[in-house]
């Protein structure tokens, strides 16, 4: 891999999943030589818990040096070409990306959408400007429209708990008090299209994803019907794409409860975390043996490790 921003950067996604599972079971300390002498610089334009810690852990396990920078708390960067920088922007992305590339063998970028300017967000403007001006490989630690490290970890988790038959995987919208991006949902369906699963997406009308992600999907507006026979239930909120960034409803009946899980085939519950208890999912589900949320979070480190290993070996 030369970069990691979506499943489309990966020549063989299933092989990357298998690599993550293999790395998970590698003897402690046996992987240090893979990234020895190499440095990853991670820039965070918005807060992170799992992505930050899991990627740092992955890099350290491979023997890499790690430098982290809270870019959202530093001075403002200018991303527009031809800008007259007489305002609050202190440095242009052209210089920033070029300088960081001298310090890093790999650059990780975490950005967030405006949820106001749909065209700009869906161009992945900030991430693409870094890729354009950096000379080191760039990996996405979540962007305005995708979260590929999360989706890779999700697939790893599905493989670990996969039943003997081809599983039915349901991505369901759930209510949330804040407007959230479509990144996790977009990315999950993009990766699941590459996996050997039956994927169904369920949400209230008005929450359809962008065509580039939803094309070819089985969409079901009746959540109970969608959940019938499911082996895995992945709950996630996202705001409207069509009425961009808007919360169209907060229908609490879409929360995942034991009654909802009863429609499934003894289904496992999944969520990327953080999760709003008793809004997205009831305590009784999240705290039950059916929940894989903590296992998913653990697999974030091995997903990151597989990506970093692949890029390190290509350097």
N, C-alpha and C positions, 0 to 999 in steps of 0.2 A: 504494500500500500504506500502511496505517496502522500495521502492525506486521509482523514477520517471525518467526514461530515454527514454521511448518510450511508444507507445500505448499498447505494450505487457506487461507492468507492471501493467496495469489497468484491474481489474476483469470485470468491466462493464463500458466501455467508455461513453455510452449514459447516464448512471446515473451520471457520473462525469460532463457531460455537463449540465444536469439538476440541479446539485448541484451548479454549477457556476451561473446559471440563478437565482436560489433561493437566493444565497448570494448577488447577485446584488441588490435585492430588500429588503434586510434585513434592519431593522431600524438602523440608525446611532448609533454606540456605543454598539450595542447589541451582538457583536461577540467577545468582548475582552476576555472573559473567555476561549475561545477555545485554545489559545496559551499562556495563562498567565504563566509566569515563564519560558518559553521556549525561546531558542536562536537559530537563524539561522545565520550561517557564510556563506557569499557569496564571492567566489573567482573569479575574472575576469582576464583571461589570454588575453583577447582582449576587445576592447571598447564596451560599451553598453549604450543605452539611454532608450528605452522602457522596455527591460527586467530588467534592474537594478532598475529603478524607480517603475515599476509596481509590481515587487516582493517585494520590500521594503514596498510599500504602503499596499500590501496584508498582509504581516507579521505584520505590525503595526496595521492594522484593526483587526487582530486576537489577539492582545495583546502581540505579541512576541517582544523580543529584537532583534536588527539587527546589525550585524558587517559585514562591507564590507572591502575587501582587493584587491587592484590592483596587482594581482600576476604577471602580465606581466611587472610591473615596479619594482618589488622586486628582490631579488637575484634569480639566476637560480636554478631550481629544477632538480635533477637527477631522471629519471624515469626507467632507465635500471637496471635490477637485476645484481648483480655481478660487477657493475661498479667500476673501480679504479678512485676515485674522485680527480684526481690531475690536473683538468682543471678549467673551469669557473663555475662549478656547486657547490654551497655551501651547499646544504642540499638535502637529499634523500627523496623521496616520502614516504618511510616507516615511517620516523620520523615525517615528516610534517603532513601526514594524521592522524597519531596517536595523535599528539599534538592537532591538530584542533578539533579532535573528543572529546577531553576533554573539549573544550570550547563551543561546539555546540551540540544542539539536532538534528539539520538538517544541512547538508552542501550542498550549491549550487555551482555548478561548471560551468563556461562558458569557453569553449575552441574553437579552430579554426583549420581547417585542414592546412596541408602544401601545398596542391594542387600540390605536387610533388611526394610524396611517397604514392601511392594509397592503397597498402596493409596495411600499417601502419595506414593511416587515417581511412580506413574502418574497422579496428579492434577497432576503438574508443579508441586508446591506452591510452591517458591521462586520460579520464574519467574512463576507466576500472581500471587503476592503483589506482586511488583514491578510487573507490568502493572496490577494493581488500584490501587496507590497512586501510581504515577508519572503525570505529566501530559505527559511526552515519549514519543514512539514507542519501543517496545522491540523489539530484535532478539535472537534467540537465537544465542549463540556456542557452543552445545551445551547441551542441557538433560538432565534425568534420563532422558527417553525418546526424544528426537529430536536429530538434528544436521543441520538443514536447509541450512546453508551448505555442508557437506561434500557432501550429496546433490545440490545444485545444481551444484557443481563436477564431480561424477561425471557428471551428465547432459551438461554442457558437453564433457567429455572423450569421452564416447560419441559425441556429434555430430561431433566433430573426426575421429574414427577410424572412423566408421560405414561399413560396407560398402554396396554398391549394393542389397543385399537387406535385408529386415526382419531385424535381428539377433537372435540368441538370446543372452540375457544370463543368466548363472548366478551367483547369490549362494550361496557355499558356506561353511559353518561350517568352522573349522580349530582345532586345539588351541592352548592357551595355558596357561601355569603359574598365571595369576591369574584370579580371577573378574572378568569385564568386563561392562559394561551392554549392553543390547540396542539402545541409541540409534542407532548407525550402521545396523544391520540394519533396524530399524523404519523409519527415515527413508528409507533407500534403496528399500525396497519401496514405500513410500508415493509417492515421486516416480516410480518406474518404472511404476507403475500408470497414470500420466498420459502416459507416453511410448509411442511406437510401436515397442515391442520385444516379443519373446517372453521373458517372465521365468520362470525356474525357480529355486526355492530348495531347497537340499539340506543336510541336517544329520542327525546321529544322532537316533534317537527320544529324546524328552525335551527337545529343544531347540526345540520349536515356539514361535513368537512369539505374542504376545497376539492374540486374535481380531480386534481392531480393525485390526491390521496384516496378519495372515495371511489374512483372509477373501478368498476368490477366487483365492488363489495356487496355482500348480502346485507341490506339495511332492513331492520325490523323496528317499527315504532311502538309495538306492544312489548314491553319489557318482559312480562311473564312468559309470553310465547317465545321470545328470544332465549330465555334462560332454560327452557325445557330441554333436558338431556345434556346440559353443558357439563364438560369436564373441568373447565377453568372459567372463572368469572373475574374479569379485570375491570375494576371500577375506577373511573376517572372523570373529573369535571373538566369541561372546557366551555369557553364563551362562544357566542355565535360567530361564524365566519361570514355569513351573508350580511347580517346586521353587525358589522365587525366590532368585536370586543364587548358586545352587549350581553347582559343577563336577561334572557327572555322570560324565564320563570325559575322559581326555586321550589319546584314540586317535591315535597318531602317524601312522597310515595315512591320516588325513584331510589331512595336510600336502600342499600343492601341489608336485609334483615334475615334472621333464620327462616322466616316464612318464604322469602324470595329464594334462598338457597335450597329450600325443599323442592323446588321445581327442577333442580339440577340432577345430574347423575353422580351423586355424592361429590359434587364439584369442589375444587379448591378455589379459595379466594385470593386475589392478587391486587396489590396496589403499590405504586412507586414510592409513596411516602414523600413529604409528610401528609398525614391524613387527618381530616376533621372527624373525630369520633362522634357517633350518633347524628351525623349529618350526611357524610358519604356512606358510612357503614356503621352498623350497630356494634356495640361492645361485644355482644354475644357471638358475632361472626368473627370480628377481628381477634378476639382472645381465644378462639376455638382452635382445635387441631387442624381444621380445614384451612386456616390462614397461612399463606406463604409469604406474607409481606416482609418478615424479618429475613427469611431465606433469600428473597429477591435482593434485599439490601446487601447481604453478604456477597452475593454473586456480582455485585457492582465492581468489586475489587478484581475479580478474575476476568471479567469482561474487559476492564481497562488494561489488565496485564496482557491479555491476548492481543489487543490493539497495539500497545506499546512494543511488545515483542516483535510483531510483524513489521512495524515501521523501523525499529532499531536494526533489524536484520536486513532491511532494504537500504539503509544509509551507506 
